[in-house]
Amino acid sequence: MGGGNSVMLKDEEIKMIVEETEFNRNQIVRLYSRFLSLDKKGEGHLRREDFMNVPELAVNPLGDRIVDAFFTIAGDGVENVKTLNFRQFMRVLAFFQPIDRSKKNFHNGRADKLKFAFIMYDLNKNGFITREEFKVILNSMVGANITLEQLENIVDRTIEEADEDKDGKISFEEFCKALEKTDINEKMSIRFIS
């Protein structure tokens, strides 16, 4: 199952992935090919650094946070997951499928997409987004485009507006409420090739 060989997926593996993710067979085969191309060592799994070979992630200011969320979700919250196998890779990619109300939507409903986004902001993985965590993420997104004072003001205002219980941090529930008018399906969906 490596980048240098042509190991094919077995039908039973494909069927399990279809059931778990709702990707169709063609999508799974194409994504398997992409997985193999990222697996430079040909070991059948991807490391964090393999993901940074994806050009869109390498240039994205939140690329490292997206990759971290991939590993956090794939590991079901287990700390320090080092590699992802193809099945884990597909389960996480399912978060990025557009919401289709006619399907079961295993991992790509609104709450699932928000959970993925929340994990990107929760740097210390304690279930809350603190002022400092939000500041780090916002700074990585805007960089030198705003002053430190502007950054501080945005952080303070955002925390104040989202922190309903006034405990100085944003819970997942508060995060969801703050984003209730955001079209999360549009922002967190990738149109996978059929």
N, C-alpha and C positions, 0 to 999 in steps of 0.2 A: 504494500500500500504506500509506496513512496514516489517521489518525484521522478526517479530514474527508471521505474518499472511501470508496467501497464496492468497491474492488478485490477480486475473489474469487481464492481460491487456485486454481491450475490442477491438474487431475487428476494430472498427472505429479509435481507438487510434493507433493501429498498422499500419493501412493504411495511416494515416497522417504522421507517422514517416517514413514509407517507401518512401512516396512522398517527404518529406523534406530532407531525408538523403541518400537514396538509399541503406540502409541496407536492407537485406532480412528478411522475417518473422522469420526464425530460429535464425538469429543473434540477432534480437531484443528481442526475448524471452530469449535467453541466457544472453544477457546483462542486461535484466530486473532482472533476477535472481541475477546477480552480484550486480546490483544497490541495490536490497533488502538486500543482505548480508552486504553491506556497511552502509545501513541505520539502524544503531544499535538501534536507538530510535523508529523506526517504524513509523515515521512521514510523510513519502512520499517525503522526500527531503534530500539532503546531505549538510552537512556543510563542511567547509574547513578541519576541523580536521578529518572528515570521510575519506577524500581522503588520508590522511597521514597514514591510516590503510592499504593502498595498499602497499605491501612490496617493489615493484619496485620504488614507489615514496618515500617511507620512507628512502631508502638508496641512492637515487639519489641526488647528490649535488645540482641539480637544481629542486628538487621535489617541494619546496615551490613556485618557479617561475612558474613551470608548472601548479600547482594548481591555483595560482593567475591568470594566463592567462585563465584557464578554466572559472573562475568566471567573468573576464573582458569580455570575448567573449560572454558568456551566458547572461550577462546583457546588451549586446549591448553598452558597454561603460559607463553604469550607474555606478557611484561610489558605492563602498561598498555593492555589492550584497552579501547577507549573506547565501543564500541557492540556490540549484539547484533542480528542479523537474526532473522527468525522461525524459521528452521531451527535456528540455534544455541540460541534460546530453548527450542525443543521438546526438543532433545537434553539440555539441562540439566534441564528439568522431568522427563525420563524417570528421573532419579535418585530422584524422589519417588514413583514408582509403587510400589504394594505388590508385593512379590516374589510372582511366580506361577511355581511350579516347572514348570508345563506349557509355559511359553514360554521363549524363548531368553534373556530378561533381559539386554538389551544394556548398560544402565547402572544397573540397579536391584538388583543382587545385593548381598549383605552387604558384600563388599569395596568395591564402588562407593560405597555409602552411607557407609561408614567413611571412605573417601578424601575425600568431600565434607566430612564433619565435621572431618577432620584439617586440611583446607585452611582451614577457618574459624578454627582455633586457631593455625596457622602464619603469624603475622602478617608475618614478613619473607620468607616463601616460600623458606626454605633447606632444607626437608625435615625439620625438627625443631621440636618445641615446647619452648621454653626455659621456665625458671621465670618469667621476666619476662613472656613472652607469655601463659602460663597465668594469671598474676596479673591482667593487663589484662583478659582475657576473663572470668575469675571475678568481678572487680570490677564489670564492666559488667552481669553477670547478677544479682549480689546487692546492689550499690550500698551504700547506707547501712544495710542490714539487719543487717550484722555489723560488728564492730570491725576495725580494721586488724590487730590482733594475731590475731584469729580467722582473718582472711583469710590472713595469713602462715602460720599453722599448717596450714590446709587446703592451701595451695599446697605447702608443704614436704612434708606427708604424702603428697599425691598424686604429686608428682614422685618421692619416695623409693620408693613402691610400684610405680610404672609403669616407672621407669628401671632396667631389669634389668642393663644393662652399666655402670651407675654413671658415665656420662659427663656427667651433669648436664643432660641433655635427653632428650626422648622422641621416638624414631623412629616412623615409621608402623607398623612391626611391633610395637613395644612398645605403641603406642596400641591396635592391634587386640587384642592379648593382654589389655590392661587392661579392654577392653570386651567380652570374649568372652561374658560372661553377660548382657549388655545386649540387650534385644529391639530391635535397631536398626531392624528392619522397622516396628515399631509407632511408634517415635520419629521416623522419617524417611520416613513415607509419607503421601501425601495421597490421599484417595479422589476421583479425578477423575470428574466426571459423565460418564456414558455417553451 
